[in-house]
Amino acid sequence: MVNLKGKTAIITGASRGIGKAIAEKLAENGVNVVIAARSKESLDKTVDEIKKKSKVKVIGVPTDVSKLEDLKNLYNAAVKEFKTVDILINNAGVSSQYPFDKQPLEDIENLAHTNYLGYVRLIRLVIPEMIARREGAIINMVSGSTLCDPVPKTFVTYSSLKVGLRAFLKGLFWEMRDYGIKITSILPGVVDTDLTGKLQNITQEQTDRLMSTSTVVDMVMFALSVPDNACPLELAVINQQTPWTKPVIDYEQKQAK
Ligand SMILES: NC(=O)c1ccc[n+]([C@@H]2O[C@H](COP(=O)([O-])OP(=O)(O)OC[C@H]3O[C@@H](n4cnc5c(N)ncnc54)[C@H](OP(=O)(O)O)[C@@H]3O)[C@@H](O)[C@H]2O)c1
């Protein structure tokens, strides 16, 4: 998909953080964007911001990705407006940090429905039409924490669901390759967003060591810019001297210069 101009992308979790940065970049490159998040207020704000900076069509569809009906509504709204969906950026996600025995059951359910089922279901909704056209790119925000085995302490539910998602996407890569559809997993280290800001012991020290959203955007743009006959299966970019490993893996951190 070297020429992005005039294509259409759905981006979930795009009202802030990584998703918003991706939506802005795609719009800047001439892609019409359908952005989704739960809060209508912040979604509307982001739609206005992107519209001011680009000439493409931008629509916001309030969506809770943990709800199948909302996902159907999102996909239908995109097709109604643009006829086809060329790119899906599966990005909406939540995180939480608990010793497992203290993790509320509702939190476990929410993580599974948002970070795993939300991705798988939306892919299932978009692929039939991509298969019919024999074209499409599906880029998924997984997590660098899946590189840890065993998964990090206090992130057991979050990270193991991402491991499952990564395994699903790896399998799907081969199945979809036959139809010309590209499946890519992005594995970022710790990025400076609200998601990490809320987690204890992760970002309170040395926030300058967090990656910026633009680093993740660069990975997405790389995945979309390779020639048609190639596809990055997985892209991992991890912070040097990441603060993320601290509660997870012992490390000796160099003093910041
Ligand atoms: N930040 C990191 O260090 C990091 C590292 C590795 C992977 N990731 C992954 O990257 C993705 C984006 O993270 P981020 O750091 O950008 O998070 P963020 O700043 O908290 O933004 C999350 C976005 O997702 C939306 N969202 C949350 N739950 C949703 C739901 N159920 N339905 C629809 N939208 C929902 C939020 O809007 P509403 O709240 O209004 O719905 C918001 O737009 C996540 O999948 C995360 O696991 C992040």
The ligand as an SDF file (V2000), in Angstrom:
LIG
                    3D

 48 52  0  0  0  0  0  0  0  0999 V2000
    1.3830    3.2860   26.2340 N   0  0  0  0  0  0  0  0  0  0  0  0
    2.1850    2.2330   26.2260 C   0  0  0  0  0  0  0  0  0  0  0  0
    3.2540    2.2300   26.8450 O   0  0  0  0  0  0  0  0  0  0  0  0
    1.8170    1.0090   25.4490 C   0  0  0  0  0  0  0  0  0  0  0  0
    2.7900    0.0040   25.3140 C   0  0  0  0  0  0  0  0  0  0  0  0
    2.4710   -1.1420   24.6080 C   0  0  0  0  0  0  0  0  0  0  0  0
    1.2160   -1.2750   24.0510 C   0  0  0  0  0  0  0  0  0  0  0  0
    0.2770   -0.2820   24.2110 N   0  0  0  0  0  0  0  0  0  0  0  0
   -1.0350   -0.4890   23.6130 C   0  0  0  0  0  0  0  0  0  0  0  0
   -1.3260    0.5920   22.7430 O   0  0  0  0  0  0  0  0  0  0  0  0
   -2.7320    0.8140   22.7040 C   0  0  0  0  0  0  0  0  0  0  0  0
   -3.0320    2.2980   22.9230 C   0  0  0  0  0  0  0  0  0  0  0  0
   -2.5330    2.6740   24.1960 O   0  0  0  0  0  0  0  0  0  0  0  0
   -2.3170    4.1920   24.6380 P   0  0  0  0  0  0  0  0  0  0  0  0
   -1.1110    4.1880   25.4960 O   0  0  0  0  0  0  0  0  0  0  0  0
   -2.4080    5.1190   23.4890 O   0  0  0  0  0  0  0  0  0  0  0  0
   -3.6060    4.3800   25.6020 O   0  0  0  0  0  0  0  0  0  0  0  0
   -4.4040    5.6980   26.0370 P   0  0  0  0  0  0  0  0  0  0  0  0
   -3.5660    6.9120   25.9060 O   0  0  0  0  0  0  0  0  0  0  0  0
   -5.0110    5.3730   27.3580 O   0  0  0  0  0  0  0  0  0  0  0  0
   -5.5600    5.7930   24.9190 O   0  0  0  0  0  0  0  0  0  0  0  0
   -6.4720    4.7330   24.7990 C   0  0  0  0  0  0  0  0  0  0  0  0
   -7.4730    5.0670   23.7150 C   0  0  0  0  0  0  0  0  0  0  0  0
   -8.3500    3.9320   23.5930 O   0  0  0  0  0  0  0  0  0  0  0  0
   -9.6850    4.3340   23.8740 C   0  0  0  0  0  0  0  0  0  0  0  0
  -10.3600    3.2190   24.5170 N   0  0  0  0  0  0  0  0  0  0  0  0
  -10.1010    2.6380   25.7220 C   0  0  0  0  0  0  0  0  0  0  0  0
  -10.9760    1.6520   25.9500 N   0  0  0  0  0  0  0  0  0  0  0  0
  -11.8000    1.5940   24.8890 C   0  0  0  0  0  0  0  0  0  0  0  0
  -12.9240    0.8080   24.5430 C   0  0  0  0  0  0  0  0  0  0  0  0
  -13.4030   -0.1580   25.3420 N   0  0  0  0  0  0  0  0  0  0  0  0
  -13.5450    1.0350   23.3580 N   0  0  0  0  0  0  0  0  0  0  0  0
  -13.0830    1.9990   22.5180 C   0  0  0  0  0  0  0  0  0  0  0  0
  -12.0440    2.7880   22.7930 N   0  0  0  0  0  0  0  0  0  0  0  0
  -11.4210    2.5850   23.9760 C   0  0  0  0  0  0  0  0  0  0  0  0
   -9.5660    5.5970   24.7220 C   0  0  0  0  0  0  0  0  0  0  0  0
  -10.6970    6.4480   24.6230 O   0  0  0  0  0  0  0  0  0  0  0  0
  -11.9790    6.2700   25.6210 P   0  0  0  0  0  0  0  0  0  0  0  0
  -11.4280    6.0950   27.0020 O   0  0  0  0  0  0  0  0  0  0  0  0
  -12.7910    7.4950   25.4250 O   0  0  0  0  0  0  0  0  0  0  0  0
  -12.6820    5.0500   25.1280 O   0  0  0  0  0  0  0  0  0  0  0  0
   -8.3580    6.2520   24.0460 C   0  0  0  0  0  0  0  0  0  0  0  0
   -8.7350    6.8930   22.8450 O   0  0  0  0  0  0  0  0  0  0  0  0
   -3.3360   -0.1330   23.7400 C   0  0  0  0  0  0  0  0  0  0  0  0
   -3.8330   -1.2770   23.1040 O   0  0  0  0  0  0  0  0  0  0  0  0
   -2.1590   -0.4970   24.6240 C   0  0  0  0  0  0  0  0  0  0  0  0
   -2.3180   -1.7550   25.2360 O   0  0  0  0  0  0  0  0  0  0  0  0
    0.5630    0.8510   24.8810 C   0  0  0  0  0  0  0  0  0  0  0  0
  1  2  1  0
  2  3  2  0
  2  4  1  0
  4  5  1  0
  4 48  2  0
  5  6  2  0
  6  7  1  0
  7  8  2  0
  8  9  1  0
  8 48  1  0
  9 10  1  0
  9 46  1  0
 10 11  1  0
 11 12  1  0
 11 44  1  0
 12 13  1  0
 13 14  1  0
 14 15  2  0
 14 16  1  0
 14 17  1  0
 17 18  1  0
 18 19  2  0
 18 20  1  0
 18 21  1  0
 21 22  1  0
 22 23  1  0
 23 24  1  0
 23 42  1  0
 24 25  1  0
 25 26  1  0
 25 36  1  0
 26 27  1  0
 26 35  1  0
 27 28  2  0
 28 29  1  0
 29 30  1  0
 29 35  2  0
 30 31  1  0
 30 32  2  0
 32 33  1  0
 33 34  2  0
 34 35  1  0
 36 37  1  0
 36 42  1  0
 37 38  1  0
 38 39  2  0
 38 40  1  0
 38 41  1  0
 42 43  1  0
 44 45  1  0
 44 46  1  0
 46 47  1  0
M  CHG  2   8   1  16  -1
M  END
$$$$
